[in-house]
Amino acid sequence: MVAAIAAGHPATLEAGVEILAEGGSAADGAVAASLASCVAETVMTGLLGGGHGIYLDAATGRARNLDCFVAVPGLGAERREVKLLELEVPFGAELVHYSIGPASFAVPGLPAGLGALHRDHGRLPWARLVEPALRLARDGVEFPPAHAACLAMLAPVMTMDAGARIYSPGGRLLESGETLRQPGLAT
């Protein structure tokens, strides 16, 4: 098998490579890498998001898209007005407006999508695919420069409530080279 893994963090890449080296399918490698990214790249992604998995369907020879994006709760129900917290977050020279609160939530699609990818195309047991992400959650993972820069821009959002313990332990933002610790994800 010829395979490639693209990742935003070395630990994400290593998780996928580890599974492929054990004879896992491309889907197994993608699932392991995705789960690891939900620990190592939480400034960028996480289990509460969604995504798409594009793969080659061996039976038809056609590219397929596994849509595991989010679903919006309450569709078709009577519209209700709810208060949202308005935040302005600078992304370099651009000011991005965020509206956060209960009305901004969606049902995450990533867990179900990864489960479907594994069910339909995986070879290794699910428990084995989770192991790299569990290690990262238990031991922590190095915080790279790109994530530190993104965290600095997203600090008002990422350090709200419980996020402050994760992304600004001791009252200051994590910096490049420090360890991102999220032992709660191991549970």
Secondary structure, 3 states (H helix, E strand, C coil): CCCCCCCCCHHHHHHHHHHHHCCCCHHHHHHHHHHHHHHHCCCCCCCCCCEEEEEEECCCCEEEEEEECCECCCCCCCCCCCCCEEEEEEECCEEEEEEECHHHCCECCHHHHHHHHHHHHCCCCHHHHHHHHHHHHHHCEECCHHHHHHHHHHHHHHCCCCHHHHHCHHHCCCCCCCEECCHHHCC
